[in-house]
Amino acid sequence: MNGQHTYREITTQSEAWADALRVFEGQKSAVQSAWAELAPSQILVTGCGSTYYLSQIAAALLQKLTGRPARAYPASEIVLCPELTTTDPARTLLLTVSRSGTTTETLEAVKRFRSRGGRAVWGITCYPQSDLARMCDQLLLAEAAQEESIAQTRSFATMLLLAQALAAAVGGEETAPLARLPELGRRFLNENSALMDRLGRDDSLQRFFFLGSGLQYGIACEAMLKMKEMSLSYSESFHCLEFRHGPKAMVNEESLVVGVLSGQAHGYEEQLLREMIDLSGRTLALSFAGDAAATWTLSLDPQLPDWALPVLYLPPLQLLGYTRSVHKGLDPDHPRNLDAVVHLKF
């Protein structure tokens, strides 16, 4: 059956989340001590493709919880334009994210960062024996999230959860709230899988827009990528309020506008979705502040701090991309023209 690996990886990811949190708790004190000794003045976070979008979320989390400036760049930018990514590598922590730990650009970014006198390199990966793992001063592992499919689903979410745990631990927050996430994620997916199946099979929907603000912007980007790479569908992502500045011209009755709503900007984001309905679009809101003014709302109120929430949005949106792919007769395990790891020569 096409997509059997992807489906299993989406629907079993909560187990990988629980395993990653257990492993992290065992090394949390060591990570906190290393952070205190390092005392970086700024943080650079990097990855490629999906893990670049993960890096965007991780950088926002780290800046929010530690107060240290943090920015995300694709690994290729660190390699090709190093002077634009950091001006003070000797006081910078480079956090690298890679599912395989073998992506050429990420490995080369570490080498370039080290050659410029970079302060330290930490990593998040699923493979403890990878090249990246051997290059890092501190390593967070998501071994239970390893995947057979090319498109990242379980691995992305589990590595994101580790980034959330890291930001909380070094930012002085209690990591205990994260223990609720595996059960909440399982429940959220189960409650909304029927709607995701229905929307994924709706041939009247031909354009997919994913919108997010703040911590949720990287989630919107990753949801866009899952829809695009698995189902070859027209799919774009934007900051929520930026959508008014040109892109909304594309909205019509064939459009699904997905709002990955935040708590901080919920009112503004909800108003945008109302406007998209007025433009004949259909809207899907993922909201942790109760029902939203949307065509459909996925609502969950876990009573968790906002820094703990990002990973919970992912499973239903991954399932939406998977269902669309299967409905179109494609194989989401093996997206067209894609490989699990990109290898280049520098």
C-alpha positions in Angstrom: 0.0 0.0 0.0 1.3 3.4 -0.9 2.2 5.5 2.1 2.1 2.8 4.7 5.3 4.0 6.3 4.3 7.6 6.4 0.9 6.8 7.9 2.5 4.7 10.6 5.1 7.4 11.3 2.4 10.0 11.7 0.1 7.9 13.8 2.8 6.5 16.2 4.7 9.7 16.7 3.5 10.3 20.3 5.4 7.2 21.3 8.6 8.7 19.9 7.8 11.9 21.7 7.6 10.1 25.1 10.9 8.3 24.4 12.7 11.5 23.5 11.5 13.3 26.6 12.6 10.4 28.8 16.1 10.5 27.3 16.2 14.3 27.6 15.3 14.3 31.3 18.3 12.0 31.9 20.7 14.6 30.4 19.0 17.8 31.4 21.3 18.7 34.2 24.4 18.2 32.0 22.8 20.4 29.3 22.1 23.1 31.8 25.6 23.0 33.2 27.1 23.2 29.7 24.9 26.1 28.9 25.9 28.0 32.0 29.6 27.4 31.2 29.2 28.4 27.6 27.2 31.6 28.3 26.8 32.5 24.6 25.9 36.0 23.7 23.9 34.8 20.7 22.5 31.7 19.1 22.5 30.5 15.5 20.1 27.7 14.5 20.4 25.9 11.3 19.0 23.0 9.2 17.9 22.3 5.6 14.4 21.9 4.2 12.1 20.8 7.0 14.8 21.2 9.6 15.3 24.8 8.5 11.6 25.4 9.4 12.2 23.6 12.6 15.2 26.0 13.2 12.9 29.0 12.8 10.7 27.7 15.7 13.7 26.7 17.8 15.4 30.2 17.4 12.1 31.9 18.4 11.8 29.6 21.4 15.4 30.1 22.5 15.2 33.9 22.2 11.9 34.0 24.0 13.0 31.8 27.0 16.7 32.8 27.3 16.6 36.4 26.3 19.6 35.8 24.0 19.4 36.9 20.4 18.7 33.9 18.2 18.3 33.6 14.5 17.7 30.8 12.1 19.4 30.3 8.7 19.5 27.5 6.1 22.8 25.7 6.4 23.7 26.7 2.9 23.6 30.4 4.0 26.2 29.7 6.7 28.4 28.1 4.1 28.0 30.5 1.3 27.4 33.8 3.1 29.0 33.3 6.6 29.5 37.0 7.3 25.8 37.6 7.0 24.8 35.0 9.5 27.0 36.0 12.5 29.5 38.7 13.2 30.8 37.3 16.4 31.2 33.5 16.1 33.5 33.3 19.1 30.5 34.1 21.4 27.9 32.2 19.3 26.3 28.9 19.9 25.5 27.0 16.7 22.5 24.6 17.2 22.2 22.2 14.2 19.2 20.1 13.4 19.3 17.2 11.0 17.2 14.0 10.8 20.0 11.9 9.3 23.0 13.8 10.6 24.6 13.4 7.2 23.2 16.3 5.1 26.2 17.9 3.3 25.2 21.5 3.8 24.7 21.0 7.5 28.0 19.3 8.0 29.8 22.0 5.9 28.1 24.7 8.0 29.6 23.2 11.1 33.0 23.2 9.5 32.7 26.8 8.4 31.5 27.9 11.8 34.4 26.1 13.5 36.9 27.6 11.0 35.7 31.1 12.0 36.3 30.4 15.6 32.7 29.4 16.6 32.1 29.1 20.3 30.3 25.7 20.3 28.2 23.4 18.3 25.1 21.5 19.7 23.0 19.2 17.6 19.6 17.5 17.4 19.4 14.4 15.3 17.9 10.9 15.1 21.1 9.0 14.5 23.7 8.8 17.3 26.5 7.4 15.0 26.1 10.0 12.3 28.8 12.5 11.2 26.9 15.4 12.8 26.7 13.6 16.1 30.4 13.2 16.2 31.0 16.9 15.4 28.8 18.2 18.2 29.8 19.3 21.7 26.3 18.5 23.0 23.8 16.1 21.4 20.1 15.6 21.8 18.8 12.4 20.3 15.5 11.3 18.9 16.4 7.7 18.0 12.8 6.4 18.3 11.7 8.9 15.6 13.8 7.4 12.9 11.8 7.0 9.7 11.6 4.8 6.5 9.7 7.4 4.5 11.4 10.4 2.8 9.1 13.1 4.0 9.8 14.1 7.6 6.8 13.7 10.0 7.6 11.8 13.2 11.2 12.9 13.1 10.3 16.6 12.6 7.9 16.6 15.5 10.1 14.7 17.9 13.2 16.9 17.1 11.0 19.9 17.6 9.9 18.6 21.0 13.6 18.3 21.9 14.1 21.9 20.8 11.2 22.9 23.1 12.7 21.0 26.0 16.1 22.5 25.4 14.8 26.0 25.3 12.8 25.5 28.5 15.7 23.9 30.3 18.3 26.5 29.5 15.7 29.3 29.8 14.9 28.5 33.4 11.4 27.0 32.8 10.1 23.8 34.2 10.1 21.0 31.6 7.4 19.0 33.4 4.5 20.4 31.3 6.0 18.7 28.3 5.2 15.3 29.7 1.5 15.9 28.8 2.3 16.3 25.1 2.4 12.7 24.0 -1.1 12.0 25.2 -2.5 15.3 24.0 -0.9 14.8 20.6 -2.4 11.4 20.3 -5.9 12.6 21.3 -5.7 15.7 19.0 -4.9 13.5 16.0 -7.6 11.0 16.8 -10.3 13.6 17.3 -9.6 15.3 14.0 -8.4 12.5 11.7 -11.9 12.2 10.0 -12.0 15.9 9.1 -8.4 15.8 7.7 -9.4 12.8 5.6 -12.5 14.6 4.3 -10.6 17.8 3.4 -7.7 15.8 1.9 -10.1 14.1 -0.4 -12.0 17.2 -1.4 -11.3 17.8 -5.1 -12.9 21.2 -5.0 -9.9 22.4 -2.9 -7.0 23.2 -5.2 -5.0 25.9 -3.3 -3.7 25.5 0.2 -2.4 28.4 2.2 -0.9 28.0 5.7 -0.6 31.0 8.0 1.2 31.4 11.3 2.6 34.1 13.5 5.5 34.0 16.0 6.3 30.5 17.2 3.7 29.2 14.8 5.2 30.5 11.6 7.7 27.6 11.2 4.7 25.2 11.8 2.9 26.9 8.9 6.0 26.6 6.7 6.4 22.9 7.5 2.7 22.2 6.9 3.0 23.9 3.5 6.0 21.7 2.7 4.3 18.5 3.7 1.3 19.3 1.4 3.7 20.3 -1.4 6.2 17.5 -1.3 3.8 14.6 -0.5 0.8 15.6 -2.7 2.3 17.9 -5.3 -0.4 20.4 -4.5 -0.3 24.2 -4.8 0.7 25.2 -1.3 2.2 28.4 0.2 2.9 29.7 3.7 3.0 33.2 5.1 3.0 35.2 8.3 -0.6 35.7 9.1 -1.0 39.4 8.7 1.4 39.5 5.7 -1.2 37.5 3.8 -3.2 40.6 3.3 -0.3 42.3 1.5 -0.7 40.7 -1.9 -1.1 36.9 -1.5 -4.8 37.1 -0.6 -5.3 37.9 -4.3 -5.1 34.2 -4.9 -8.0 33.3 -2.6 -11.1 32.0 -4.2 -13.7 29.2 -3.8 -11.0 26.6 -4.5 -8.8 27.8 -1.5 -8.3 26.4 1.9 -6.7 28.9 4.2 -5.3 27.2 7.3 -4.6 29.4 10.3 -2.2 28.0 12.9 -3.4 30.4 15.5 -1.4 31.7 18.4 -2.6 32.9 21.8 -0.7 36.2 21.6 -2.2 37.4 18.3 -5.4 35.3 18.2 -7.8 38.1 17.7 -5.9 39.6 14.7 -5.5 36.1 13.1 -9.1 35.2 13.6 -10.2 38.4 11.9 -8.0 37.5 8.9 -9.8 34.2 8.6 -13.2 36.0 8.6 -11.9 38.1 5.7 -10.9 35.1 3.7 -14.4 33.6 4.1 -15.7 36.9 2.7 -13.4 36.3 -0.3 -15.1 32.9 -0.9 -12.3 30.9 0.6 -12.8 28.2 3.1 -10.8 28.3 6.4 -9.4 25.8 8.9 -8.3 27.2 12.3 -6.1 25.3 14.7 -6.8 27.1 17.9 -5.8 26.7 21.6 -8.2 29.5 22.6 -11.5 27.8 21.9 -13.6 27.9 18.7 -12.5 30.4 16.1 -14.5 32.2 13.4 -13.6 29.7 10.7 -15.3 27.2 8.4 -13.7 24.4 10.5 -11.9 24.6 13.9 -9.6 22.1 15.5 -9.8 23.2 19.1 -7.7 22.0 22.0 -7.2 23.8 25.4 -4.3 22.0 27.1 -3.7 24.7 29.6 0.0 24.7 28.8 2.5 27.6 28.4 2.7 28.9 24.8 6.3 27.6 24.5 5.1 24.1 25.0 2.4 24.2 22.2 4.1 24.2 18.8 4.5 20.5 18.4 0.8 19.8 19.0 -0.3 21.5 15.8 1.7 19.1 13.6 0.0 15.7 13.5 -3.3 16.7 11.9 -1.6 18.9 9.3 0.8 16.1 8.4 -2.2 13.8 8.0 -3.9 16.3 5.7 -0.9 16.2 3.4 -0.7 12.4 3.6 -4.4 12.0 2.8 -4.2 14.4 -0.2 -1.3 12.4 -1.6 -3.0 9.1 -1.4 -6.2 10.5 -2.8 -4.3 11.7 -5.8 -2.8 8.2 -6.3 0.7 9.3 -5.2 3.1 7.6 -2.8 3.8 9.8 0.1 6.6 7.5 1.2 8.5 8.4 -1.9 7.7 11.9 -3.1 8.6 12.7 -6.7 12.2 13.9 -7.4 13.2 13.7 -3.7 15.8 11.8 -1.7 15.9 11.3 2.1 19.3 13.0 2.3 20.8 15.7 0.0 24.6 15.2 -0.7 26.5 18.0 -2.4 30.2 18.9 -3.1 31.7 22.1 -1.7 
